[in-house]
Amino acid sequence: MSRVQLALNVADLDQAIGFYTKLFGTAPAKVRPGYANFAVANPPLKLILIAGDGEPGGLNHLGVEVESTEQVAAAQQRLAGEGLPTATEDEVACCYAVQDKVWVDAPDGEPWEIYTVLDDVEMPGGELRSVEPETDGMCCESAPESATRCC
């Protein structure tokens, strides 16, 4: 099953967890210092909460969680075939998980990832996105600084 991912910056993680637990009627799937994620069944949604990174209430990034590395590769090929700059990360530690993913940035700089989770991992906080989509081998200079985060 694929599901859309929404990663939000929050001021108070505990307060946000309480609100979203009530809103979606489900407890978080994972909670770590400054981080929580919800695997919401209805509607299919992966909700990520990130404390201490960016403006509270602001968008951190968007994504689509898929079931396999093959689906990530197919998405990368499709996006590149459409002429969109992409960046691929294989077996990267991100958001307390090992993931394969492809990144693409929307016209206004919103970072989107299409990813699959391979395993859980403990990790320190900090920069979570290690690559930027490229055009003709040149890094996209127009991406906003906020586009360097992931989950």
Solvent accessible surface area in square Angstrom, and as a share of the most:
residue,aa,sasa,rsa
1,M,120,0.53
2,S,57,0.37
3,R,42,0.15
4,V,75,0.43
5,Q,0,0.00
6,L,54,0.27
7,A,0,0.00
8,L,28,0.14
9,N,10,0.05
10,V,17,0.10
11,A,84,0.65
12,D,70,0.36
13,L,24,0.12
14,D,115,0.60
15,Q,134,0.59
16,A,12,0.09
17,I,27,0.14
18,G,31,0.30
19,F,112,0.47
20,Y,38,0.14
21,T,43,0.25
22,K,169,0.72
23,L,100,0.50
24,F,52,0.22
25,G,69,0.66
26,T,44,0.26
27,A,67,0.52
28,P,33,0.21
29,A,71,0.55
30,K,26,0.11
31,V,71,0.41
32,R,64,0.23
33,P,120,0.76
34,G,29,0.28
35,Y,11,0.04
36,A,0,0.00
37,N,9,0.05
38,F,0,0.00
39,A,40,0.31
40,V,2,0.01
41,A,85,0.66
42,N,130,0.67
43,P,75,0.47
44,P,66,0.42
45,L,24,0.12
46,K,17,0.07
47,L,1,0.01
48,I,3,0.01
49,L,0,0.00
50,I,13,0.07
51,A,30,0.23
52,G,84,0.80
53,D,35,0.18
54,G,59,0.56
55,E,131,0.59
56,P,70,0.44
57,G,67,0.65
58,G,21,0.20
59,L,72,0.36
60,N,8,0.04
61,H,0,0.00
62,L,28,0.14
63,G,0,0.00
64,V,38,0.22
65,E,20,0.09
66,V,17,0.10
67,E,113,0.51
68,S,33,0.22
69,T,54,0.31
70,E,126,0.57
71,Q,76,0.34
72,V,6,0.03
73,A,48,0.37
74,A,58,0.45
75,A,11,0.09
76,Q,47,0.21
77,Q,127,0.56
78,R,141,0.52
79,L,14,0.07
80,A,48,0.37
81,G,70,0.67
82,E,126,0.56
83,G,62,0.60
84,L,78,0.39
85,P,41,0.26
86,T,22,0.13
87,A,9,0.07
88,T,69,0.40
89,E,8,0.04
90,D,104,0.54
91,E,128,0.57
92,V,27,0.15
93,A,47,0.37
94,C,0,0.00
95,C,4,0.02
96,Y,21,0.08
97,A,4,0.03
98,V,35,0.20
99,Q,5,0.02
100,D,9,0.05
101,K,0,0.00
102,V,0,0.00
103,W,0,0.00
104,V,16,0.09
105,D,30,0.16
106,A,24,0.19
107,P,143,0.90
108,D,124,0.64
109,G,7,0.07
110,E,54,0.24
111,P,5,0.03
112,W,77,0.27
113,E,0,0.00
114,I,19,0.10
115,Y,2,0.01
116,T,5,0.03
117,V,58,0.33
118,L,79,0.39
119,D,90,0.47
120,D,87,0.45
121,V,48,0.28
122,E,114,0.51
123,M,39,0.17
124,P,114,0.72
125,G,69,0.66
126,G,55,0.53
127,E,118,0.53
128,L,27,0.13
129,R,4,0.01
130,S,79,0.51
131,V,50,0.29
132,E,36,0.16
133,P,1,0.01
134,E,87,0.39
135,T,65,0.38
136,D,140,0.72
137,G,58,0.56
138,M,138,0.62
139,C,61,0.36
140,C,32,0.19
141,E,155,0.69
142,S,108,0.69
143,A,26,0.20
144,P,52,0.33
145,E,151,0.68
146,S,65,0.42
147,A,0,0.00
148,T,37,0.21
149,R,68,0.25
150,C,0,0.00
151,C,2,0.01
